[in-house]
Every structure is written in C-alpha cells, then in structure tokens.
Amino acid sequence: MDKHLRNIWSASAELEMIQFQTDQAHEHLVQALCEAMAAQISPAAVATAANMSLSELFDTLRRPRTTMPDRAQTRSHP
C-alpha cells in the first residue's frame, strides 16, 4: 500500500476511535446527569458539577441519545 494512503488510513482510524470514545464519554455524562437529577439534586448543582450553564444542561438532557455502533459493522481497511 502506498505510504500516503497508509497515512490517510491511519489518521482516519485514529479519528474514528476518538469519535467513538467521545460518544461513549458523552453517554456516560448524560447517564450521570440523569441519575443526579433523578436523585433530586438541584439542576443548578448538577450544572455546576458538569461545568455547564443551566441552558447547556437542559440542552444536553433534551438531545437524543446516541446509540453505540456495533463494532462488527464498522468498515475495515486493508
């Protein structure tokens, strides 16, 4: 495989992994936010703990949750 194509493949794979990790971290954050809100912790305290404004907190909670892609379905590279 050409060196340039290998570099592209490597960078693309790295970006895909970072995006997957970011999605996972976001899901964990949303879960923690939901659990705190269900435990009757004030929205102001939850937002402060998450380093968010109240509007960011509520926007995050309103946003549809992502679904984790099945890793077996992700494309493979030569």
C-alpha positions as CSV (number, residue, x, y, z in Angstrom):
1,M,0.0,0.0,0.0
2,D,1.3,3.5,-0.8
3,K,2.8,5.4,2.1
4,H,0.4,8.3,1.6
5,L,-2.7,6.0,1.6
6,R,-1.4,4.3,4.8
7,N,-1.1,7.7,6.5
8,I,-4.6,8.6,5.4
9,W,-5.9,5.2,6.7
10,S,-4.1,5.6,10.0
11,A,-5.4,9.2,10.5
12,S,-8.9,8.2,9.6
13,A,-8.8,5.2,12.0
14,E,-7.5,7.4,14.8
15,L,-10.3,10.0,14.2
16,E,-12.9,7.3,14.2
17,M,-11.6,5.9,17.5
18,I,-11.6,9.4,19.1
19,Q,-15.2,10.0,17.9
20,F,-16.2,6.7,19.4
21,Q,-14.6,7.5,22.7
22,T,-16.2,10.9,22.7
23,D,-19.6,9.4,22.1
24,Q,-19.0,6.9,24.9
25,A,-17.9,9.7,27.3
26,H,-21.0,11.8,26.3
27,E,-23.2,8.8,27.1
28,H,-21.6,8.4,30.5
29,L,-22.1,12.1,31.2
30,V,-25.7,12.0,30.2
31,Q,-26.3,8.9,32.3
32,A,-24.7,10.6,35.3
33,L,-26.7,13.8,34.8
34,C,-29.9,11.8,34.6
35,E,-29.1,9.9,37.8
36,A,-28.3,13.1,39.6
37,M,-31.5,14.7,38.5
38,A,-33.5,11.6,39.5
39,A,-31.8,11.7,42.9
40,Q,-33.4,15.2,43.4
41,I,-30.1,17.1,43.1
42,S,-30.9,20.6,42.0
43,P,-30.3,21.4,38.4
44,A,-28.0,24.3,39.4
45,A,-25.8,21.9,41.4
46,V,-25.8,19.4,38.6
47,A,-24.9,22.0,36.0
48,T,-22.1,23.4,38.2
49,A,-20.7,19.9,38.7
50,A,-20.7,19.4,34.9
51,N,-19.2,22.8,34.3
52,M,-22.3,23.7,32.3
53,S,-24.8,26.5,32.4
54,L,-28.4,25.6,33.1
55,S,-29.3,26.0,29.5
56,E,-26.4,23.7,28.4
57,L,-27.6,21.2,31.0
58,F,-31.1,21.1,29.7
59,D,-30.0,21.1,26.1
60,T,-27.8,18.1,26.8
61,L,-30.7,16.3,28.5
62,R,-33.1,17.1,25.7
63,R,-30.7,16.0,22.9
64,P,-31.4,12.5,21.6
65,R,-29.0,9.9,23.0
66,T,-26.6,8.4,20.6
67,T,-26.5,4.7,20.0
68,M,-23.3,2.9,20.1
69,P,-22.4,1.4,16.7
70,D,-21.9,-2.3,16.5
71,R,-18.1,-2.6,16.1
72,A,-18.6,-5.7,13.9
73,Q,-20.4,-3.5,11.3
74,T,-17.7,-0.9,11.1
75,R,-15.8,-0.9,7.9
76,S,-12.4,-2.5,7.7
77,H,-9.4,-1.3,5.8
78,P,-6.8,-3.4,4.0
